[in-house]
Amino acid sequence: MTESHIRSARPADEAALGALDRDTWSLLHSVQPRPEPPYAPVFDAQNRPEEVLVAEDADGTLVGYIRLALPTALACNRHVRQIQGFAVADRARGRGIGRALLRAAFDEARRQGAVRMTLRVLDHNQPARSLYESEGFAVEGVLPGELYLDGRYVDDVLMGRSLDT
């Protein structure tokens, strides 16, 4: 694995994160249309830099990120963190960066007091599902035909795991 470093995102990462999102966009994982100019900001009142961990190469180039957020504004589920964004640059795949970001997210969620992590993944995204399962996530629900993408209905798969060590 080529050396990479994981750190908290900073406001200055906005342009690089936006470019990474656009470069990695695919119907394999995205339910949004392909991004077109003018591009929406990455960070705003609901999407803050402190919710994002980034992976950067030794030269400082961002090669991946993961966004952890509260699933709702309800106090009764503040013990849960949800992955609400995750990408690794195509040129950096196969180096363990996705797995390292997931593990760093587990540590960060625990540091924040979370005891559980959840996510949603498209049924046809087998590479992501395999990674999540290998890191302890289990399917906890399926919303059959929940999304209509590229001319077909796609299941939305709900996965979760405990953060107990």
Number of C-alpha atoms within 10 A of each C-alpha: 9 10 11 21 15 19 13 15 21 15 11 9 16 15 13 15 21 16 15 19 21 14 14 15 17 13 15 15 19 15 14 10 10 11 13 8 5 6 10 10 11 18 19 9 6 9 15 15 20 14 21 22 23 27 27 18 15 11 8 10 13 23 24 27 27 23 23 24 22 19 17 12 8 8 8 8 13 17 16 24 28 20 21 18 16 19 23 24 18 12 8 17 14 12 14 13 26 24 15 15 24 20 13 18 24 22 15 17 22 19 10 13 14 20 18 19 24 22 19 19 22 22 19 15 14 13 9 17 20 11 14 21 14 11 13 12 19 17 17 11 12 16 13 12 13 13 14 11 15 9 6 8 12 17 16 18 21 18 21 22 19 15 17 9 7
